[in-house]
Amino acid sequence: MRRDAPSGSGPPWLPWSAGRAARSSRKCPRSRFPVQVGKMAVATVFSTSSRMLALSRHSLLSPLLSVKSFRRFYRGDSPTDSQKDMIEIPLPPWQERTDESIETKRARLLYESRKRGMLENCILLSLFAKEHLQHMTEKQLNLYDRLINEPSNDWDIYYWATEAKPAPEIFENEVMALLRDFAKNKNKEQRLRAPDLEYLFEKPR
Amino acid sequence: MSGVRGLSRLLSARRWPRRSFTGTRVFMFGIVERISAQYPVVDHEFDAVVVGALRAAFGLSEAEFDTACVTKLFPTRSHTVAAQVGINAALGNMEGDNWRWHFYDTVKVSDWLGDQDAIHYVTENGLACPVSQPEIARMVLVVSLTEGCRGEGGILINSQGERFMERYAPIAKDLASRDVVSRWMTLEIREGRGCGPEKDHVYLQLHHLPPEQLAMPLPGISETAMIFAGVDVTKEPIPVLPTVHYNMDGIPTSYEGQVLRHGNGQDQIVPGLYACGEAACASAHGVNRLGANSLLDLACALSIAESCRPGDKVPPIKPNAGEESVTNLDKLRFSTQNHAAVFRVGSLLQEGCGKIKLYGDLKHLKTFDRGMVWNTDLVETLELQNLMLCALQTVSGAEAWKESRGVHAREDYKVRIDEYDHSKPIQGQQKKPFEEHWRKHTLSYVDVSTGKVTLEYRPIIDKTLNEADCATVPPAIHSY
């Protein structure tokens, strides 16, 4: 669904590096449980090494150490919601990978372009990858890596690509420009699904 | 709310997670070229292993379970997070007695195929959302289109340029409700009047409307139409097609998410195995799902937290655990088949007779990419195998299901068949035996080697968790 981007509403996008305090007012998946977030291992299938992302033991003590009410429900954007009890789910910060070969990086970015949180980006990014990924330089690959992996909400990427919202400075680069141009669909193609992978293995003409 | 009481059992002592390696194993396979492929396997032990279901994984981790989350997507990509904007906006506060109205609505909308204990559980615990319009299928412009288009005067056209909605709904025409419109769009396509080279969609025409009218209320539509369909809405019609949005079937579970096996007329719990969200069928949805229920993941996590403790002993795994999966993977990488079958799933399934042949063709599958690092080809091939198994079962179950109920709508069997005919008073009616009515859950089993599907049935759970607090809603006619 093409969500018309709300203008000026909602919390500003902030990179992970801005720090937890800056992000504390952001909306995020939240619960009312006044517990400390334990250690959790996340394994992405087929990662380069048997990489278990061990999260550091954030002790996110909720401001409400004792819970008055045991009602479990999710609140929307109610004006009376103080959001004081929000607990942020800590995720590892994005980091440029210096230990992988350029071929592995390309293969990883292809996978990450095709598996997204929403259909619009699945289609847009997998077609973009088909068009551009094979010709990108290492520098461009790293720019693309940050673009598709650092934002925590896929919708942000879609809004920036379709110019519904301005992108943060850090993403304003040649790859963002390529993506914006691609999104315009100047050749008026039908982009109804992600492309099959045969193109990767076809002999170049 | 016993789940939360369970969580209030906070442990002040931190428990360091065990990262124990119970050993390494090696699977070896000989292949035709006489080079054996070696797969070193490392075993890890956790209190809880979650496949997908990010929210459940965090819930368990918060409850001090040593948790591993295995996912194809990096956590921020998961659908729950991406959908967050929509969920937070839709949710309201469930106060007082409102949840009982919501319970009633959910039972009704599920067309009495939902299990009332599961519905009671999710509505009382405020984990479901009181949206009045059931979601069945949605019109799709690649992704989706708002009804605003039709509301603004857009019309649906088939390949003959006919405004076909006039035939199906002479009064409402294109403004009929979306579930009904989706059904009739499908019918037009099935009867051969679809558009495009594959004849698999119809057109939504907007260009007869004045451009100012299009730009004002529907700016997003114009852009989406260009981005994904290459269509200028002021000049050309937009291809639209009905699509699958959500799977209401799944792994059968209790209302708390415990996986069930059915044998000798009884449901038996499979200890230690849980399923929730779209993969599971508790069933809180029956044949129609109310909106924004992906938070049911959390209900599952909570009930696990209640019934298990971190550090509970689990039985050791078999020495050849995982061998089947690795064998399959190895076969895909090194298959000697030379030709690649092209799967034309849509048309073959439509014929209805090709499905077994299609499954047989799967043995010719092989990947182009043999790598073991970021191999998208391999992952998507595995997905194809899994999807095929699901599709086979869905189609077989639906073919055998000879009635219409909710989203399961058949032109050849238009009537809903319960134990009693609810269009008449029940007194004096003979109750139909289990085999002769369709108010029951279909259980499908598939033989992975042959693709043969076996169907069994289990009864709907009508009893709620607390009849005094929330009485069972007896079946009644549900008109759309």
HADDOCK unambig.tbl for C-alpha pairs under 7 A between the chains (distance, minus, plus):
assign (segid A and resid 1 and name CA) (segid B and resid 143 and name CA) 5.92 0.50 0.50
assign (segid A and resid 1 and name CA) (segid B and resid 144 and name CA) 4.96 0.50 0.50
assign (segid A and resid 1 and name CA) (segid B and resid 145 and name CA) 6.24 0.50 0.50
assign (segid A and resid 2 and name CA) (segid B and resid 220 and name CA) 5.60 0.50 0.50
assign (segid A and resid 2 and name CA) (segid B and resid 221 and name CA) 6.85 0.50 0.50
assign (segid A and resid 2 and name CA) (segid B and resid 224 and name CA) 6.37 0.50 0.50
assign (segid A and resid 4 and name CA) (segid B and resid 220 and name CA) 6.00 0.50 0.50
assign (segid A and resid 29 and name CA) (segid B and resid 81 and name CA) 6.95 0.50 0.50
assign (segid A and resid 35 and name CA) (segid B and resid 62 and name CA) 6.14 0.50 0.50
assign (segid A and resid 36 and name CA) (segid B and resid 62 and name CA) 6.11 0.50 0.50
assign (segid A and resid 37 and name CA) (segid B and resid 61 and name CA) 6.43 0.50 0.50
assign (segid A and resid 37 and name CA) (segid B and resid 62 and name CA) 4.62 0.50 0.50
assign (segid A and resid 38 and name CA) (segid B and resid 61 and name CA) 5.23 0.50 0.50
assign (segid A and resid 38 and name CA) (segid B and resid 62 and name CA) 5.40 0.50 0.50
assign (segid A and resid 38 and name CA) (segid B and resid 64 and name CA) 5.62 0.50 0.50
assign (segid A and resid 39 and name CA) (segid B and resid 61 and name CA) 6.60 0.50 0.50
assign (segid A and resid 39 and name CA) (segid B and resid 66 and name CA) 6.96 0.50 0.50
assign (segid A and resid 40 and name CA) (segid B and resid 61 and name CA) 6.05 0.50 0.50
assign (segid A and resid 40 and name CA) (segid B and resid 66 and name CA) 6.48 0.50 0.50
assign (segid A and resid 40 and name CA) (segid B and resid 67 and name CA) 5.33 0.50 0.50
assign (segid A and resid 40 and name CA) (segid B and resid 68 and name CA) 6.24 0.50 0.50
assign (segid A and resid 41 and name CA) (segid B and resid 67 and name CA) 6.25 0.50 0.50
assign (segid A and resid 41 and name CA) (segid B and resid 68 and name CA) 4.81 0.50 0.50
assign (segid A and resid 41 and name CA) (segid B and resid 69 and name CA) 6.37 0.50 0.50
assign (segid A and resid 42 and name CA) (segid B and resid 68 and name CA) 5.69 0.50 0.50
assign (segid A and resid 42 and name CA) (segid B and resid 69 and name CA) 4.81 0.50 0.50
assign (segid A and resid 42 and name CA) (segid B and resid 70 and name CA) 6.29 0.50 0.50
assign (segid A and resid 43 and name CA) (segid B and resid 69 and name CA) 6.11 0.50 0.50
assign (segid A and resid 43 and name CA) (segid B and resid 70 and name CA) 5.16 0.50 0.50
assign (segid A and resid 43 and name CA) (segid B and resid 71 and name CA) 6.68 0.50 0.50
assign (segid A and resid 44 and name CA) (segid B and resid 70 and name CA) 6.05 0.50 0.50
assign (segid A and resid 44 and name CA) (segid B and resid 71 and name CA) 5.36 0.50 0.50
assign (segid A and resid 44 and name CA) (segid B and resid 72 and name CA) 5.81 0.50 0.50
assign (segid A and resid 44 and name CA) (segid B and resid 73 and name CA) 6.82 0.50 0.50
assign (segid A and resid 44 and name CA) (segid B and resid 74 and name CA) 6.61 0.50 0.50
assign (segid A and resid 45 and name CA) (segid B and resid 70 and name CA) 6.82 0.50 0.50
assign (segid A and resid 45 and name CA) (segid B and resid 71 and name CA) 6.30 0.50 0.50
assign (segid A and resid 45 and name CA) (segid B and resid 72 and name CA) 5.68 0.50 0.50
assign (segid A and resid 46 and name CA) (segid B and resid 373 and name CA) 5.89 0.50 0.50
assign (segid A and resid 46 and name CA) (segid B and resid 374 and name CA) 5.62 0.50 0.50
assign (segid A and resid 47 and name CA) (segid B and resid 373 and name CA) 6.45 0.50 0.50
assign (segid A and resid 47 and name CA) (segid B and resid 374 and name CA) 6.28 0.50 0.50
assign (segid A and resid 48 and name CA) (segid B and resid 373 and name CA) 5.52 0.50 0.50
assign (segid A and resid 48 and name CA) (segid B and resid 374 and name CA) 6.94 0.50 0.50
assign (segid A and resid 70 and name CA) (segid B and resid 4 and name CA) 6.45 0.50 0.50
assign (segid A and resid 72 and name CA) (segid B and resid 125 and name CA) 6.59 0.50 0.50
assign (segid A and resid 72 and name CA) (segid B and resid 126 and name CA) 6.87 0.50 0.50
assign (segid A and resid 73 and name CA) (segid B and resid 126 and name CA) 5.36 0.50 0.50
assign (segid A and resid 73 and name CA) (segid B and resid 127 and name CA) 6.11 0.50 0.50
assign (segid A and resid 75 and name CA) (segid B and resid 88 and name CA) 6.99 0.50 0.50
assign (segid A and resid 75 and name CA) (segid B and resid 91 and name CA) 6.42 0.50 0.50
assign (segid A and resid 75 and name CA) (segid B and resid 92 and name CA) 6.38 0.50 0.50
assign (segid A and resid 75 and name CA) (segid B and resid 93 and name CA) 6.52 0.50 0.50
assign (segid A and resid 76 and name CA) (segid B and resid 88 and name CA) 4.54 0.50 0.50
assign (segid A and resid 76 and name CA) (segid B and resid 89 and name CA) 5.63 0.50 0.50
assign (segid A and resid 76 and name CA) (segid B and resid 90 and name CA) 6.99 0.50 0.50
assign (segid A and resid 76 and name CA) (segid B and resid 91 and name CA) 5.13 0.50 0.50
assign (segid A and resid 76 and name CA) (segid B and resid 92 and name CA) 5.92 0.50 0.50
assign (segid A and resid 77 and name CA) (segid B and resid 88 and name CA) 6.61 0.50 0.50
assign (segid A and resid 77 and name CA) (segid B and resid 89 and name CA) 6.44 0.50 0.50
assign (segid A and resid 107 and name CA) (segid B and resid 374 and name CA) 5.67 0.50 0.50
assign (segid A and resid 108 and name CA) (segid B and resid 374 and name CA) 5.30 0.50 0.50
assign (segid A and resid 111 and name CA) (segid B and resid 374 and name CA) 6.71 0.50 0.50
assign (segid A and resid 111 and name CA) (segid B and resid 376 and name CA) 5.52 0.50 0.50
assign (segid A and resid 115 and name CA) (segid B and resid 73 and name CA) 6.38 0.50 0.50
assign (segid A and resid 116 and name CA) (segid B and resid 77 and name CA) 5.54 0.50 0.50
assign (segid A and resid 117 and name CA) (segid B and resid 77 and name CA) 4.49 0.50 0.50
assign (segid A and resid 117 and name CA) (segid B and resid 78 and name CA) 5.16 0.50 0.50
assign (segid A and resid 117 and name CA) (segid B and resid 79 and name CA) 4.78 0.50 0.50
assign (segid A and resid 117 and name CA) (segid B and resid 82 and name CA) 5.57 0.50 0.50
assign (segid A and resid 118 and name CA) (segid B and resid 79 and name CA) 6.64 0.50 0.50
assign (segid A and resid 118 and name CA) (segid B and resid 82 and name CA) 6.74 0.50 0.50
assign (segid A and resid 119 and name CA) (segid B and resid 143 and name CA) 6.60 0.50 0.50
assign (segid A and resid 120 and name CA) (segid B and resid 143 and name CA) 6.69 0.50 0.50
assign (segid A and resid 152 and name CA) (segid B and resid 76 and name CA) 5.23 0.50 0.50
assign (segid A and resid 153 and name CA) (segid B and resid 76 and name CA) 6.78 0.50 0.50
assign (segid A and resid 153 and name CA) (segid B and resid 81 and name CA) 6.95 0.50 0.50
assign (segid A and resid 153 and name CA) (segid B and resid 82 and name CA) 5.64 0.50 0.50
assign (segid A and resid 154 and name CA) (segid B and resid 77 and name CA) 6.94 0.50 0.50
assign (segid A and resid 154 and name CA) (segid B and resid 82 and name CA) 6.01 0.50 0.50
assign (segid A and resid 155 and name CA) (segid B and resid 82 and name CA) 6.97 0.50 0.50
assign (segid A and resid 183 and name CA) (segid B and resid 227 and name CA) 5.76 0.50 0.50
assign (segid A and resid 184 and name CA) (segid B and resid 227 and name CA) 5.81 0.50 0.50
assign (segid A and resid 185 and name CA) (segid B and resid 226 and name CA) 6.67 0.50 0.50
assign (segid A and resid 185 and name CA) (segid B and resid 227 and name CA) 5.51 0.50 0.50
assign (segid A and resid 185 and name CA) (segid B and resid 230 and name CA) 6.25 0.50 0.50
assign (segid A and resid 188 and name CA) (segid B and resid 226 and name CA) 6.95 0.50 0.50
assign (segid A and resid 188 and name CA) (segid B and resid 229 and name CA) 6.93 0.50 0.50
assign (segid A and resid 188 and name CA) (segid B and resid 230 and name CA) 3.61 0.50 0.50
assign (segid A and resid 188 and name CA) (segid B and resid 231 and name CA) 6.57 0.50 0.50
assign (segid A and resid 189 and name CA) (segid B and resid 229 and name CA) 6.29 0.50 0.50
assign (segid A and resid 189 and name CA) (segid B and resid 230 and name CA) 4.99 0.50 0.50
assign (segid A and resid 190 and name CA) (segid B and resid 228 and name CA) 6.00 0.50 0.50
assign (segid A and resid 190 and name CA) (segid B and resid 229 and name CA) 4.36 0.50 0.50
assign (segid A and resid 190 and name CA) (segid B and resid 230 and name CA) 5.63 0.50 0.50
assign (segid A and resid 191 and name CA) (segid B and resid 228 and name CA) 4.60 0.50 0.50
assign (segid A and resid 191 and name CA) (segid B and resid 229 and name CA) 5.60 0.50 0.50
assign (segid A and resid 192 and name CA) (segid B and resid 142 and name CA) 5.03 0.50 0.50
assign (segid A and resid 192 and name CA) (segid B and resid 228 and name CA) 6.15 0.50 0.50
assign (segid A and resid 192 and name CA) (segid B and resid 229 and name CA) 6.76 0.50 0.50
assign (segid A and resid 197 and name CA) (segid B and resid 377 and name CA) 6.91 0.50 0.50
assign (segid A and resid 201 and name CA) (segid B and resid 368 and name CA) 6.97 0.50 0.50
